[in-house]
Amino acid sequence: MKVTLLARTAAFFAASCLLSIPALAQGGPPPEGGAPNADARAAAMAAAEAKFKEAAALPTPHTADGHPDLSGYWTSSNGFGGGPGGGGGEKAVTPDGKTIKAIAGAEEQEIAGDTANVARRKADEAARPVYKPQFLATTQDNFERASHVDPSFRCEPLGVPRSGAPSEIFQGANSVALLYANRNMSRVIPTDGRQHDADADSMSNGDAVGHWEGDTLVVDVANISTDTWLDGDGSFHDKNMHVVERFTRKGNTILYEVTVDDPTVFARPFSPKARNLILGKPGQHVTEDYPCVELDQAHLTTNERH
């Protein structure tokens, strides 16, 4: 296989940008000047944790019906905690759940010596499901060719749970609206006791209904389109995938937890690392994101094979 430098560079750059969208939207831009050293990173993590604990100790506001008020603009607590789709771990596992390997995409995308980009694209092992043996070949192929076959490269919706935690929440008496900083995405979750719509067509965000369990809003999502992936590393699902999101407000923080199961293809349910959100400044709101325009697919597939 012969790959031109231009094709390799374009592919790697496009993959890095697109796969980082959820992480950047939730966690803010990467630090200037490259990755911080270990001492600086530890200090930043400690400061973020202290800030989060301080915010969590504040009184929790409630609505007139007695439920915690989830309304507000929510941001990542500067790296304290992780999130679905965010990646950023120090190691990755292949879909069999056992083998440790670095993820740099397919051979076409491995650029010798570009260790910084490789490190940034390593997936968090907690964000990957383990598949049943008969599906390992498919997911391994997706895993190796993710930079060429990721649905997001065609500007298809990220879907649930790949989009991660919302950036802004509006809470009403019978519904909750979730707004996302990336791709102009929004969801409206009814909390009036209705059940799933048995006649609904499958959609990228599925059919979601919510209810309260004590101080936690539980969002149950079914009928999610099989055109979506769970991450940028080829984790696919079938029509039976079921997602449960949990929002627990404490003070000026929200703990966002996700559990995903697909009894058809997963060996067991899995839960990505929970994300801690902290309330932003008053008056902050989600703004319009740039539209996704597919321009990179040709560059990702222009390989010369001999």
KAHUSUL-V68342 format. One line per field, one symbol per residue. ss: DSSP state (a for helix, b for strand, c for the rest). Layout:
ss=???
//
This chain:
ss=cbccaaaaaaaaaaaaaaacaaaaaaaccccccccccaaaaaaaaaaaaaaaaaaacccccbcccccbcccbbbbbbbbbbcccccccccccbccccccbccccccaaacccccaaaaaaccccaaacccbcaaaaaaaaaaaacaaaacaaaacccccccccccccbbbbcccbbbbbccccccbbbbbccccccccccccbcccbbbbbbbccbbbbbbbcbcccccccccccccccccbbbbbbbbbccbbbbbbbbbccccbcccbccccbbbbbcccccccccccccccccaaaaaccbcc
//
